Amino acid sequence: MSASASGRVWLITGATSGFGRSIAEAALAAGDTVVAAARRPAALDDLAATHPERLLPVALDVTDAAGIDATVADVVARYGRIDVLVNNAGRGLVGAVEETGDQELRDLMELHFFGPARLTRAVLPHMRARKSGAIVQMSSMGGRLSFPGVGAYSATKFALEGLTEALAAEVAPFGIKALIVEPGSFRTSFAGGGALQQTAEMPEYAETVGAVRTGLPESDGKQAGDPAKAAAAILKALDSDTTPLRLALGNDAVDAITAHAEAARAEALAWEKVSRGTDFDA
């Protein structure tokens, strides 16, 4: 090892803004060491200047497989361990399913699913060897439900959540936790700037998707959710003896996820007789 680490060692992707930066700040405030990964690590210079001994900015594009392996190897070589991986890098995409091209869908899946999956695989051998660790997957309330205009985004988050639900049961015997975070609308850069992309429009979907195309950007800076409080909730969940598999964040997320679960249950009960009538006759 070439450096000593104070507290836990975090590897956080997409750490320059939004949830990534807020989680990094919360971890630093707790006395931990943070490896803050981003495509433009210079954006973390101010935070590095404040915490020169405990914040290490690194350049990483989570769609670069070789870069992932090299980054994890470098962090382990430097500090001897990775205690918490936070897969946070991401962006939004608005568009109807028919409006979304193959490349747009593949690019988003690379960012939200294949990158986090590879990072998870890369850190697991080190966590298993130490019989401890935590993997935090930043999903969304859109990882539990979907609506017009966000089908591609939700598809990537649904995939990540399905992978992580299995992962959690697989790694629990090794003392490793897995936490899926499902935020609603928070005051991050998600709805503004380059973090939100839109597909080419088709007039046929103006009625169902148009409101999302205009409403999401207009919500930028007005969201009810506080990223600092979200970060504090994530640390609280990780520190708990009963860390949940899923953690919804924000009143809108809790309300939407609860209503969706209730509607799904009602539909399953309404069709229960048909569903149960498909076995071979005894």
C-alpha positions in Angstrom: 0.0 0.0 0.0 1.2 3.5 -0.9 -1.2 5.4 1.3 -3.0 5.1 4.6 -6.8 5.5 4.6 -8.9 7.2 7.2 -12.2 5.4 7.9 -13.9 3.6 5.1 -12.6 3.8 1.6 -15.3 4.9 -0.9 -15.2 4.6 -4.7 -17.9 6.9 -6.1 -18.6 7.4 -9.8 -20.2 10.5 -11.2 -18.8 12.4 -8.2 -18.5 15.9 -9.6 -22.1 16.9 -9.0 -25.5 15.9 -7.7 -25.8 12.8 -5.6 -22.2 11.7 -6.3 -20.8 14.9 -4.9 -23.2 15.0 -2.0 -22.3 11.4 -1.0 -18.6 12.2 -1.3 -19.1 15.2 1.0 -21.1 13.2 3.5 -18.4 10.5 3.6 -15.7 13.0 4.1 -17.7 14.6 6.9 -17.8 11.2 8.5 -14.0 11.0 8.5 -13.8 8.6 5.6 -11.6 8.4 2.5 -13.1 9.0 -0.9 -11.9 8.1 -4.4 -14.1 10.4 -6.5 -14.3 9.1 -10.1 -15.5 11.3 -12.9 -14.8 11.9 -16.6 -13.6 15.4 -15.7 -11.9 15.1 -12.3 -10.7 18.7 -12.4 -14.2 19.7 -11.4 -13.4 18.2 -8.0 -10.3 20.4 -7.4 -12.1 22.6 -4.8 -13.1 19.5 -2.8 -9.7 18.0 -3.1 -8.1 21.3 -1.8 -10.3 21.1 1.3 -9.6 17.5 2.0 -6.2 16.8 0.4 -5.4 13.8 2.5 -8.8 12.0 2.1 -10.1 12.9 -1.3 -8.5 11.4 -4.4 -10.1 12.5 -7.8 -9.6 10.0 -10.6 -10.5 10.1 -14.3 -13.0 7.3 -15.2 -15.5 6.8 -17.9 -17.7 3.9 -16.6 -18.3 2.7 -20.2 -14.6 2.0 -20.5 -14.0 -1.6 -19.3 -10.3 -1.4 -19.2 -10.5 1.8 -17.3 -12.8 0.2 -14.7 -10.4 -2.6 -14.1 -7.4 -0.3 -13.9 -9.1 2.1 -11.5 -10.2 -0.7 -9.1 -6.7 -2.2 -9.2 -5.1 1.2 -8.5 -7.4 2.0 -5.5 -6.8 -1.4 -4.0 -3.0 -1.0 -4.5 -3.1 2.4 -2.9 -5.4 1.9 0.0 -5.6 -1.9 0.4 -9.3 -2.1 0.1 -12.6 -0.7 -1.2 -15.2 -0.6 1.5 -18.1 1.1 -0.4 -18.7 1.2 -4.1 -21.3 3.8 -5.3 -22.4 3.3 -8.9 -23.8 6.8 -9.5 -22.8 8.0 -12.9 -25.7 8.5 -15.2 -27.9 10.8 -17.2 -31.5 11.1 -18.4 -33.2 10.4 -21.7 -36.7 11.5 -22.7 -38.5 10.0 -25.6 -41.2 7.5 -26.5 -40.2 4.0 -27.1 -40.8 4.3 -30.8 -38.7 7.5 -30.8 -35.7 5.9 -29.2 -33.1 4.5 -31.5 -30.9 1.4 -31.0 -27.8 3.5 -30.3 -29.5 5.7 -27.8 -30.8 2.7 -25.9 -27.5 0.9 -26.1 -25.5 3.9 -24.9 -27.8 4.4 -21.9 -27.6 0.7 -21.1 -23.8 0.8 -21.2 -23.8 3.8 -18.8 -26.5 2.6 -16.3 -26.1 -1.2 -16.5 -23.0 -2.7 -18.0 -20.7 -0.2 -16.4 -22.0 -0.7 -12.9 -22.2 -4.4 -13.5 -18.5 -4.5 -14.4 -17.5 -2.2 -11.5 -19.4 -4.5 -9.1 -17.6 -7.6 -10.5 -14.3 -5.8 -10.2 -14.7 -4.9 -6.5 -16.3 -8.1 -5.3 -13.1 -10.3 -5.1 -11.5 -7.7 -2.7 -14.7 -7.4 -0.6 -15.1 -11.2 -0.4 -11.5 -11.6 0.7 -12.2 -9.2 3.6 -15.7 -10.5 4.2 -17.1 -6.9 4.3 -18.2 -4.2 2.0 -21.2 -2.4 0.5 -22.4 -1.8 -3.0 -24.7 1.1 -3.6 -26.6 1.2 -6.8 -28.1 4.6 -7.6 -31.4 3.8 -9.3 -34.5 5.9 -9.3 -38.2 5.6 -8.6 -38.1 5.0 -12.3 -36.4 1.7 -11.5 -39.6 0.5 -9.8 -42.2 2.0 -12.2 -42.3 3.8 -15.5 -44.5 6.2 -17.5 -44.6 7.8 -21.0 -41.3 9.3 -22.1 -39.0 7.5 -19.8 -39.2 3.9 -21.0 -35.5 3.7 -22.0 -34.3 5.2 -18.8 -36.5 3.0 -16.7 -35.4 -0.1 -18.7 -31.8 0.5 -17.7 -32.7 1.0 -14.0 -35.1 -2.0 -14.0 -32.1 -4.1 -15.3 -29.8 -2.8 -12.6 -32.3 -3.5 -9.9 -33.0 -7.0 -11.1 -29.2 -7.7 -11.1 -28.8 -6.2 -7.7 -31.7 -8.1 -6.1 -30.0 -11.4 -7.0 -26.6 -10.0 -6.1 -27.7 -9.0 -2.6 -28.7 -12.6 -1.8 -25.5 -14.0 -3.4 -23.0 -11.8 -1.4 -24.8 -11.6 2.0 -23.0 -14.8 3.2 -19.7 -12.9 2.6 -20.7 -10.0 4.8 -21.3 -7.7 1.8 -24.3 -5.4 1.6 -26.2 -4.3 -1.5 -28.3 -1.1 -1.4 -30.6 0.1 -4.2 -31.4 3.8 -3.9 -34.6 5.0 -5.6 -34.7 8.8 -5.5 -37.6 10.9 -6.8 -37.1 14.5 -7.9 -34.0 16.1 -6.3 -32.3 19.4 -6.9 -29.4 17.9 -8.9 -28.2 18.6 -12.4 -30.3 15.7 -13.8 -33.0 17.8 -15.3 -30.8 20.5 -16.8 -27.7 20.9 -18.9 -26.1 18.0 -20.6 -27.3 15.5 -18.0 -30.7 15.3 -19.8 -31.0 14.3 -23.4 -34.0 14.0 -25.6 -34.7 11.8 -28.6 -36.0 13.2 -32.0 -39.7 14.0 -31.7 -42.6 12.4 -33.5 -45.8 14.4 -33.6 -47.8 11.3 -32.8 -46.5 11.3 -29.3 -46.9 14.9 -28.5 -49.9 14.2 -26.3 -48.4 11.4 -24.2 -44.7 12.5 -24.1 -44.8 16.2 -24.7 -45.5 17.2 -21.1 -42.4 15.3 -19.9 -40.2 16.9 -22.6 -41.1 20.4 -21.4 -41.9 19.7 -17.7 -38.7 17.9 -16.8 -36.3 20.7 -17.9 -38.6 23.3 -16.4 -38.3 21.5 -13.0 -34.6 22.1 -12.9 -33.7 23.9 -9.7 -37.2 23.7 -8.3 -37.2 20.0 -7.2 -38.2 19.4 -3.6 -35.5 16.9 -2.8 -32.3 17.9 -1.0 -29.3 15.9 -2.2 -27.4 16.5 1.1 -30.3 14.9 3.0 -30.4 12.0 0.5 -26.7 11.4 1.1 -27.3 11.4 4.9 -30.1 8.9 4.5 -27.8 6.6 2.4 -25.1 6.7 5.1 -27.7 6.0 7.7 -29.0 3.0 5.8 -25.5 1.6 5.3 -24.6 2.0 8.9 -27.8 0.2 10.0 -27.8 -3.4 11.1 -30.8 -3.9 8.9 -29.7 -2.2 5.7 -32.7 -2.3 3.3 -32.4 -3.8 -0.2 -34.3 -0.7 -1.6 -34.4 2.8 -0.2 -36.9 5.2 -1.7 -36.0 8.9 -1.2 -38.4 11.8 -1.4 -42.1 12.1 -0.7 -42.8 11.8 -4.5 -40.9 8.5 -4.7 -42.5 7.0 -1.6 -46.0 8.0 -2.9 -45.4 6.8 -6.4 -43.8 3.5 -5.4 -46.5 2.7 -2.8 -49.3 3.5 -5.2 -47.7 1.4 -7.9 -47.3 -1.6 -5.6 -50.9 -1.3 -4.5 -52.1 -1.1 -8.1 -50.0 -4.1 -9.0 -51.4 -6.1 -6.1 -55.0 -5.2 -7.1 -54.4 -6.3 -10.7 -52.8 -9.6 -9.6 -55.8 -10.3 -7.3 -58.3 -9.3 -10.1 -56.7 -11.8 -12.5 -55.8 -14.4 -9.9 -58.3 -17.0 -11.0 -57.0 -16.8 -14.6 -53.4 -16.8 -13.5 -53.9 -19.9 -11.3 -55.8 -21.8 -14.0 -52.9 -22.5 -16.3 -51.5 -25.6 -14.7 -52.1 -29.1 -16.1 -55.2 -30.7 -14.7 -54.5 -33.0 -11.9 
